[in-house]
Amino acid sequence: MYGVAALLGVAGRLDWTDAPAWLQEPWVIAVATLLFAVEFVVDKVAALDSAWDLVHTALRPAAGAILLGGADLDGPTLLLGLGGGALALSSHAAKATLRGLVNASPEPFSNVVVSLGEDGLVAVLMSVALANPAVALAATAVLVVASVVVTVVLFRFLRSFVRRLRRGSAIRGVASP
């Protein structure tokens, strides 16, 4: 979220895209860049990442709503805002669900690899969006469908896994002296 905001602010200042004026303010770009750097590090540490994702469950959809609702696009601002919030929520839900599973892993390397993969995906999609918005829109549509599928599948898996853990703990508790 913060990297996207910083990049949009810089891209707007360089006339690569039409970004809201407030997003192009130097202090907004600086704060977004600083928060991106914090998120980049926090995202690699499992316990911190889970807490960060929990807090951002409200922040990411709100930011998506503000960014798309404030974009200079044809259409009602309210609907654009709702669409931006829904897009951000779908990607956040997929990320948080996947990371909940990965963060539960006892080894630290998968968390770093998945985090770097997410960072790369965002960088590629933002690059495509600046170069060819129509292609980015199509890719985003595919990613939204994929994120909904990933969220549902992984959420069901996690729920089943937690149930099995509880049953196993209950059975061990009864069987132990």
Summary of the structure (lengths in Angstrom):
residues: 177
radius of gyration: 18.9
end to end distance: 51.5
largest distance: 72.0
contacts: 502
relative contact order: 0.10
helix: 85%
strand: 0%
